[in-house]
Each structure stands twice: as C-alpha cells, then as structure tokens.
C-alpha cells in the first residue's frame, strides 16, 4: 500500500487527534461524557446546551420520531459506538433531517469513534448527512465530520450532503462505508460547494464508491470498490446516475461549482467499468490530470486504470 507522508495528511491527522483525543473520561476540556442506553438519552445528549459532549451508545437502538439526531450550530459531538452495537434510523417525520440517522448542521462538528455501526437501512438515504435542508442554514459556518472508524450504511449513500449547501469538511481516516441499493448507490456523495473531502483510509463499496459533484476530493489511501453495471453517462440535476466507475467526478455546473480532485493513493476496483470517470454536461469541461497513476493501485483484472472522459 502507498505510504502517506504529505503535509496535508499530517495536518488532517493532527486535526482529528485534537478533536477526538482524550475525551472519554469526562474530566478534560473536551466536555462531559454521556452514556446512552435509549433513544431518549441519545437525543438529550445531542440536544443539551454543552458546547462539547462525548456520547457513547451503550446498546442497539433505533432513532425514530420528530427528527434525526442533530449536531447543532456551535456544538461538537464526539460519538463512540462500540463494536457489536448498531444505531439504526427509523421513520423520521422532519423533512429537513429525516433522510439520515445523524445530521450535522452548519457550525456543528461530529467526530465518530469506535467499531460499531450506523445504519439508515432501506428507510433512509444515508447514515450521516452533512448540512440539513430547510431555512436553518448559515453558509458562513462550516459543518465538519471526522470519521476514525466504524461501519456506515445508507440506502443510496452512506455519507451524503446537499447540493444547495456549502462550507463543509469531511475527513475519513478509516471505517467501512456501503449502501443497500447496490445498483445505483455510492458510499460517499458530495454535491455541496466550498467543501473538502479528505480520505486517508477506509473501505468504500457501492455501484460507485465516490461521487463528487462539487467541492474538492483528496484521496491518500483506502479501498474503493464499484459493483455497478457499466453504463453511459447521463447528467442528473438531482443526484447522480450510475456508470460503474469507482470514482466519479461530475462537472455539471452544480450550484456549488464544478468539483476538483487529487487522487494520490488507494486501491481501486471496478467490477464492470473503468476505475475513474470524469464527466461533464451543461457546457462544463471534464476534469483532467487528477489521478497520480504512480501512487494508486488499480485491480486491472476487473478494471482499467484509464480515466474515462465523457462530455
């Protein structure tokens, strides 16, 4: 595997450690520790007025009712789900947060620890949503998600955003990410502008592994596996259409602007198509020269290392 030594990686790792380290004993400046054995206790921990809180999900539970678990503006939640424990999304009535198990609003920070599972299953679009729909939104405040492990399952995307939002940051240092709609879902879907997605490790599975429609993608490591059927590119004004590539960079003049990418590590597999797809529509130009082929590994038994371009 490719050894990561870049300044960017060290900076991201330092940020993750600063936010996630030394937070479990309830005595540090990272805020109090809360144990949740019921959905009500989990909501109370997320909703209290403490600016920083450490929450541990003690047993399996399903989040249903008025809204998802929400990380509010000005709040940092470090959430630990131990191995063998699953946090599941049920029926949520709130249209602004009801398509994910956890929603991080602008100005909020979520740090995820542990080897447990967050699953939206078949009922919700994703496990984690970065920024919510609706009017409660401030583009001047960044929404941040840092994932240091665990398993994340969504119907169409494990981690997703909103194309009408911007100013988000997603850092993934490890974990497993997959979907229950394997024919047209992806592990990470990033449509929001002024955003960064940094992937240092983890395993990503779907019809496609990563879909970027806005923002900047940096990949330093990880395993990316696409199982979708090979298909011609079709522009979508609301989401994406599968082409079977492991990483899709879709320049289609989305509200947040066209995406950029820097792929300089990782292992990429497409069972039916190329490893990378660069596409464009609505007068945009496909992104070029975003894969460092000397530093990535492509399983060429089932995928081509070439980048397919389509305008």
Secondary structure, DSSP 8 states (H G I E B T S, - for coil): ------HHHHHHHHHHHHHHSS-SSS-STT-EEEEESSHHHHHHHHHSS-SEEEEEE-S-EEEEES--EEE-TT-EEEEEE-TT-EEEEEEE--TTTTTEEEEE-TT-EEEEESS-EEE-TTTSSEEEEES-SSS---TTS-EEEEE-S-EEEESSEEEE--TT-EEEEEEE-S-EEEES-TTT-EEEEE--EEEEEEE-S-EEEESEEEEESSSEEEE-S-EEEE-S--------SSS----S-SEEEEES--TT---EEEE-S-EEEESSSEEEEEEE-TT-----S-B-TTT-EE-TTT-EEEEEEE-
